[in-house]
């Protein structure tokens, strides 16, 4: 799996981001303005309260000539009293109780008085001031108050309220598009690749997945030229499920299909169906297929389908209504229900096929399950060639050699190695990326970041050196152990103080003696500490985890134990994920524990006998490690002699096979030339 980037390093495979037509920026400012307006209404309604006066206080103010203005408010039966400035201090204590009166104490109004009607108030005012000279009397005026404050306190409040509700519920869509709006929550979130938004990745950008590409290409070819298949009575596959570990290129294959197919392509994730509201997931499934039918023929790609396609009935409470199950039921009906229309191909990807519902996997829904495994050495070489194209490489770089040193790497990890190597070379000011940069990049991906400043005491460093030397010596002198690449005591990662790297042969079947030898190599570090120091440390924690898991697998999974026999207690289809009872009795469990301990103990005794016999070589290797910190296979040959067992690595077998093919081709050409020469000689003799 690989992805070829263009020369300007712009990411490919995604449509250009279009401007958001929903105007979320404007709507955001509008909502902020509405909030400020509502808060202002609240405070204005609080501050528009004046101190009230009774009849006697009012009469004292008028008779004392303290009033500057009287305003009768129409329709409110209230009169506002504005005092003269020279009398404000007299009522300072009463005015201070009301914030509005304090703010308006200079301009007024300052008090208010309730009245029955305007006419009666004027008559009472005239009667009250009959003894006051006309030039000193205060007169009442009628005023109509309908300003901004009155508008906000009246119909304006309801207008602003309904405008806010409209924009929040109808206009404020989530994440650009109607699918995120509150009243469109049942709309599908699928991204449509069609026309200008077409993906630019093609099958030429995908490497190392030849078998999977062949299966996928046939589906694309069917969409492009269906008559070629229908003339023979064939039907287009309804669905293809891409299954494989993370990083192997399932999503990249889907992008290539989107780039190659001349039909609309809907892409979404399984989690896009999941929602806390009841019925939303099923509604989105129906809306997705409704859109797809309008665009048919088309392809729907669902990434991480296990988010919605888990087996029904697992983990749910009895009698409960599981929203995820409703969504899955809707998906099953749409994929192959009673009224299913043709012209829609479903593609999905997952790295957990064991948890998927069996109804989802049957033919008619997913007709093909395409395995996208980690690439072999040939596939890794092809992937390296794709990712090496944009790099400036030194002359010593060989994609075949890099592929041989990265067994078990997925396409994403290979891409990471190439990128890390380029970064390391740039950090050191190099003009080209050489093999040393790639070696360090592999170390970083395998073991983690090098801890250059990590303080290790000389005693701990010595323990680590003998520990790693024990691994190396055990692997060097055991026949079925993997060939050693290098051993180092440079701290890396979170807790790794050193590690030994091997080059395993790529195989699918392992015999009992191979597993035992692997267990002995893993125990070599703990055994070396026991032999040299007479004590053991916590440095073998990871080793013990591996051998314990391996021993129990030999007994309970692979049937490699004489006492328990040919039995396996593991459901390879994952049916036992939610079971709480072991599929064997307590007596069998005790026997399993005893046999696993016996296997580990036997391997420990065997390893201890080997390292005791090779103790001098163990000392030589450990002392050299303390000096150089990193030793390679050539260093071991120099220090302890050549390996007594000849075991070809996958890379050696691959290169020898290539050499044999080349030699056979040369021999065939020579034989053809000799035959042609004989025929020419015979023709010349006849003539």
N, C-alpha and C positions, 0 to 999 in steps of 0.2 A: 504494500500500500504506500502510495506516495502522492504528493501533490506538487505539481510544477508551477512555481511562481514566475511571473513575468520579470523582465529585466529591471523594471522600476520598483520591484518589490511591493506592488500594490496587491492587496488580498483579492483573490478571485473566488468565484462561486457564490457571491451574494449580490443582489440587485442594489443599485445606487439608492441611497437614502433620498426619498422625495420630501419636499416641504410638507409639513403637517397642515392639511387643509382645514382642520377643525378649529384653528385659531385659539389654541389653549392659552397662549400668552395673554391675548386680549380678555379672554374669559376669566383668567386668574385675576387680572387687575380689576375687572368688573366685580368679581366676588369680594375682593378686598374693599372696594368702594362701598358695596352694599353692607358689609360688616361695619365699616366706619359710620355709615349713615344710621344703622340700627343702634349702634352705641351712642351716637349723638342724640337720637330720639330719646333714648333712655335717660341720658343726663339732662337734656332740655326739659323733659317732663318732670324731672326731679327739681330742677332749679327754677322752673316757672311757677313758683309758689311764693306769694307775698304774705306778710303778717296781716292777720285780720284784726279789725278794730270793732268794738261794739258801738252802740248808739251814743253813750255818754262820752267815750273817748273821741268819737267823731265830732260831737258838738263842741267839746273843749278845743279841738284843733281849729274849727271854723271860727268860734267866738274869740279865740286867741290870735286870730289872723296869721296862723302858721301854715295854712294851705296855699300852695302856689297854683295848683291845677287840680280839677276834678274831671275825670273822663268816664262817661257812662258807656260801657261796652254793649253793643247791640246784640240782642239774642242771648246774653249771658246773665242778666240781672245782677251785674257786679259793677261797682264804681271803683276806679283806681284813684288813689290819693297821692299826689306828689307834694312833698313838703318844700318849704323855702330852705335854702342852704343854711341860713343862720339858726334854724331850729333842729338841724340834724343831730347835734350833740345831745340834745335833750332826750332823743329816742335811740341813742347809740346802743344801749343794752338790748332793746327789743329788735333792732335791725340786725345785730350780730348773730341772732339765733337763726336767721335765714340767709343762706349763701347768696341768693339772688339779690336780696336787699343790700348786702354789703357791696356787691359788684356794681349795682345801679344806684348807690346812695347819692351820687352826685347829680345824675340826670333823672332819677326816678323811673317809674313810680316806686313808692316805698311801702304803701299799705293798700289794702282793699277792704271794701265793705259790701256786704250783701244787701240788695234792695228788692222790693216787690215789683216795681216798675219804674221806668225812666220818668214818666210824667209826675207821678206822686213824689219821687225824690226831688224833682225841681221845685215843686210847690213847697215841700218841707224845707228846702234850702232857702228859698226866698223868705219864708216865714221866720226861719232861724236868724236871718241877717237883716231883719227889718229895722233894727236899731243901729246898724252899721252904715256909715255914709256910703253912697253908691260907688264912689271912686275907690273905696277900699274893699268892696265886696269881691268874693270869688265866684266865678260862674262855671256851671257844668256844661261840658261839651259832649256831644254824642259821637262816638268813634266806632268804626268797624275794623276789627282786627282779623286779617286773613293773610298773614305773611308766611314766610318759609316755615317758621316754627309751628304755626297753626296748621299748615298743610301737612307737615310731617306728623303732627299729633293726630291728624284726622285721616282723610282718605289716602294721604301719601304713604302712611305706614302700611296699609293693605296693598297698595300698588307695588311698593318695594318688596314686600313679603312674597307676593306672587311672582314677581320678576326673578327673585332669588331662587324660588322653588323651580321655576322653568329652567333656568340655566344649570342648576345643580342636577336635575333629574333628566333633562332632555338634551342638554348641550354639552355638559362636561363629560365627554367620553374618556375612557381610560386607555392609555398607551396608543393613542392615534388610531382612530377608526371606530366604526359603530359597534364592533364586537365588545368594546369595553364599557359601553354606556349602560346605565342601570336598567333601562327598559329593553335593551338589546343584549342582556346577559346570556341569553341562549344562543347567540350567534356564534358561529365557528370562528376560531382564532387562526385558522390555517392561512399560510402565506402562499399566494399564487404566483408562480413563476411562468410568465407568458409574455410574449411580445418584447418590450424594451427591458423587462426585468429578467430575461432569460439567463440562466447560469452559463458561465463560459468554460467550465470544466468538462472535459471529454474523457473517453476511455483511454486516450493516449497519456493522460496524466495519472493513470492508475497503473501501478506496477506490482508484481508479486502475487496477483490474485487471478491467475489465468483461468482457472476452472470456474470461479465465481463470475468473472467477466463474461465467460462464454454463456453461462446460464442467463445472465441479465441481458446480454446483447440479443439473445433470441427473443426476449419479450419486447425489446425496443424494435427489433426487426418486424415483429408481428404487427406492432402499431403502425409502422411505416408502410408495410406491404402485406396486409392481411390475406390478400387473394392467394399468395404463394402457399399459405398453409390451409386455408379453407377449401381450396380446390381438391385437396386430398382428404377432406373430412375432418381436419383438426379444428380444435377450438382454442381460443386464446386463454391462457392461464388466468385465473381470477386473482391470485395473490402469490406473493413470494416473500418468505420470511428469511432475513439475513441473521444468522446466528454465529456468534464468535466472541472471543475475549475482548476486553476494552482495548482500543487503540489499533485494531487490526484493519480498519478501513471500511466499516459498514456504512457510515454516513457519507464517506467520500464516494463510495459506489453509487449511493443514491444521488449525490450531486452530479456524478457523471451521467446517470440516467436522465436527470433533468436537463443536462447540457446536450445530450445526444437525441433525445426524443423530440419529435416535432409536434408534440401535443402539450396541452396545459399540464402543469405539475403542481399539486397541492402538497405543501410540507408543513408538518406540525409535530409536536411532541405529545407523548401519551399523557403527560401531566396537564396539558391544555384542556383535557376533558374533565379534570378533577376540580370540583367546586364544592364549597360548604353548603350551598343552597340545594334543596331537594329538587331533582328533576333537571338540573341545569346540564349535567354531563350528557344525559340521553338527548336533550334538546340540541346540544351542540353536535352530536353525532348525526342526528337527522338533518340539521342545517348543512353540515359538511357534505353529505351525500346528495342533498338537494342541489347545492352549488356544483358538485361534480357532474351530476346528470345533465345540468344545463351546458356544461363544457365538454361532455363526452364526445369522442374518446379522450380519456385523460388518465393520469396516474395520481394516486394518493399515497404519500409516504408518511408513516407514523413512526417517529424515532422513540426509542425506549418504551415500547408498547407494553412492557411488563407493569408499568404504572397503572394501567387500566385493565390489562388482560389476565390478571392473576386468577387462579382457580377459584371458582365459586364455592362458598361454604367453609372456607378456611379462615379461622380467626374471628368469625362473627358470633355474636350472642344469639341464642335461640330466639326466634320470633322477631328479630330486629330487621329493620329495612335498610339494607346496605346500599348506599348511593352508588358505590363502585360497581356492584353487581348489576344494578339497573343500567348503568352506562355500558357495561359489557354485553348485557342482553340486547340492548339497542344496536350495538356494533355488530353482534352476531346476526341479527335479523337483517340489517342493511347489507351485510356482506353476502349472505346467501339465504335470503328469506323467501316468502311465497311470491312476492311481486318484485323480485330483483331484476333490474335492467342491466343489459350488457354494455360493454364499452368502458367500464371502470376497472382499472387494475390497482390492487392494494399492495403496497410494499411496506414492510415493517422491519425494524431492527431491534435486537435485544441481546444482552449478554447473559440472560438468565432464562433460558427456554424451559428449565425444569419447573418453574412456577406458573407457567402459562396454562390456561384452561384447555382441556383436551378438545372441547368443541371448537375452539379457535384454531387448532392445529390441523383439523381434518381436511382432506381434499374437498374442494368446493369453496373453501374459504382461503386457506393457504395451500395451494396445490404443490408448491415447491418450498422446501427448506434448504437454503443455500448456506453451506458451512463456510465461514470466513475465518480460518485458523491462522495462527502465527506462521509466517513464511519459513520455508526451508532455506538452505544456503543459496539455492538458485534464485528464489524469490527475494531474499535479502540483497543479493547482488544487484538485481534489477531496481530495487527500491533505492539502494545507495546511488546508483547511476542517475536516478531522477533528482535526488536531493543534492548531489555533488555538482550538478550543472551550474547553479548560480554562484558557486564558490570559486575563488582563485586558488588552485591547487598546485602543490609542489610536484616534481617529477616522480617522487617515490610513492605516490598514492595509487593503490590498486583496489578497486571496488570488490574484487573477489577475495582479497585478503581481509578487508574490513568485514565482509560478510561472514568469513570463517571465525572471526574473533567476537562475534556478537550472537552466539546461539541463544535461542529463546526470545530474541528481541522482536517486538511488534513494530509495525510501520511508524507509529507515533514515537516510539523510543529511538528508532533510527533517525528520524527527523530531528529529535532532540540532540542526539550525538553530533550530527553534522552542524547544527547551530552552535552547540557548546564549543566544538573545535574551532569554528570561525571566531567566536568571541575570545577564546584563549589566545589564538594567534594575533588578533587585533590588540589585545591587552599587552602583548609582548612586543608590539611594533613590527611584526613580520609583514612581508609583502605577499606571502602565500601560506596556505595552510598545509603543514607537513604531517608526517605519520606520528610524530611525537605529540602533536596537538590532539590528534584523534585518540591516541592511547590515554591521554589525560582526560579527555572527554568521556571515554568509556568508563574509566575509573570513577569519575564523578557521578555518572548515571547509575553504576552498579553499587558503589560503596558510599556515595554521598560526597559532600564538600570536604576537602582536605582541611584538617584542623592544625594549621601551622603553629598557632600560638598556644596550643593545649599543653599544659605543664604535666609531664609524666615523670615520676621519680625513677632513678636508675634501676631500682629493684623491680618496679612494675614493668619497665621496658625490658628487663631481662626475662621476666616471666612471659611476656608477650612474645618475645623472640623464640623461646623454647616451645611455646604453645604452637606458633605457626610453623616452626621447623618440624614439630611432630606431625602436623597435617601433611607437610610436603614429603617427609620420608616415608610415611605410611602409604601415601598415594604412589610414590615412586617405585616401591617394591611390592605392590599388590597387582596381580595380573589384570583384574577386571576394573581397576580404578581408572578414572578419566585422566587423560594427560594433563600435566600441570602447565599453566601458562606463566604464572609468576606468583610470588609470595612477597608480602610487604608487611611492615610493622608501622607504617605511617597511619596515624589516627584519621578516620574519616567518619562522616555521618554523625549521628547522635551519640552512639555508645561504642562504635566499632574501633577498637585499638589496633586492629590489623586484620588481614584476611588473606586467604590463598585462593587464587582464581584458577579454575580448571576449564578445559575445553571439552565438554561432553560430546559424545557421539550422538548424532540425531537418530534416535531409534524409538520404536513404539512398544516393543516387548522387552521385558527384563527377566532374566533368570534369577533363581534364588542366590547363586553364588555372586552375581553382580550386585544384588542388594546387600548381601553380607559384606562384600568388599567396600561398598560405599559407606556402610555403617562403621566399619573399622577406620576408614579415612577420617570420618567425622569425629570419632573418638580419639584420634591421634593426638590432639592438643591436650585433652585431659590426662591421657596416659603419659605424655612427655613430662608434664608438670609432676606427676606422681613419681616417675623414675628419677628425675633430676633433683627435685627439691624435697621429695618425701611428703609433700603437702599439695593440696588442690586449692584452686581459687574459683571465684564466681565468673571467670572469663568464658567458661564453657556453657553458659546458660543457653545460648542459641543452638549450640551443638546438641545439647541434651534434648531440646524440644524437637529437633529434627529426627534424631534416632528413636525417640519415644513414639513419635507419629509413624515412622517407618516400621517399627517393630509391631505396633498394633495393627497397621495396615496388612502386614504379612500374615497376621493371625486371623483377623476378622474380615478382610476384604479379598485378599488374593488366595486364600486357602493354602498357604505355604507352611503349614505346621502339621506334623505327623499325628500328634495327639488329638487335635480338634478335627483334622481331616479336611476334606474339600468342601468347605462351607463358606458362605459370605453373608454377613449380617448387615450389609449396606444396600439400600434401595437406590440404584443409580439414577432413577427418574425423580428422585427428590420427594417421594411420597411420604417419607417419614419426617418431614420438616416440622410438623405440628403434633407429632406423637410424643407422648410422655413415658411410654412403657418400652423397655428394651426388648428386642425380639429374641431374647434368650433368658434362661433362668439364672438365679443367683449363683448356682453351682458352676454353670458355664462361665459366668462373669469372673468367678474366682480362678477358673482354669485359664481364661484369657490373660488375666493379670500375671499369673505364674509363668505362662509360656512366653509372654512379651519380656518379662524380666530375665528369663532364661536365655533368650536370644541375645539380649543386650549384654548379659554377663559373659556369655560365650565369646561375643565379639570383643569385649574388653580384654579377656584373657589372651585371645589371639593377637590383638594389637600390642599388648604389653610384651608378649614374647618376641614379636617382631622388632619393636623399638629397643628392647633390651639387647637383642643381638646386633642391632645397628646403632648402638649408643655412640660409638666413635664418630659415625657420620652425622648423627644428630648434633653432637657438640660442634663439629666443623661448620655445619649449616647455620646453627644458632649464632655462633661467634661472627660469621660473615654477615648475618642479618643485622647484628648490632652495629656493624661498621657501615654497611652500605644501605641498610633499611629496605631496599628493594632488590630482589633476585629474580632472574628469568630462567627459563628452561635451560638455556645454554650454560648459565652459571651452575646449575645443579649437575649437568654433565661434567663440568670441569671439576667440581668439588667432590662429588660422590660417585662419579663414573656413569657410563651410559645405562639407560633403563634396561633391565634384563628381559623385558617383554616388548615385542614389537606389536604395537597396536596403532593402526592407521586412524587418523582423525577423519572427520567428514570432509575437511578441506583437502587432505592428502588424497583421499579416495576420489574426490571430485577432480582434482588436478591430474591425477593419474588417469582417470577416465578420459579427460580432455586430451591428454597426451596420447592415449591409446587410439582415440578417434582420429587424431591428426596423423598418427603413424599408419593406421588402417587406410586413411584417405590417400596418403603418399604411396602406399603399396598398391592400392587399386589403380591409381594413375599410372604407376610404372607398368603394371600388368596390361593395362589398356594400351599404353604406348607400344609395348613389346608385341601385343597381338596385332596392332595396326601395322607395325613394321613387317611382321610375318606375312600378312595379307598383301601388303604392297610388294614384297619380294616375289611372292607367288604370281601375282599379276604381271610383274615385269618379266618373269621367266616364261610365262605363256605367250606374252606378246613377242 
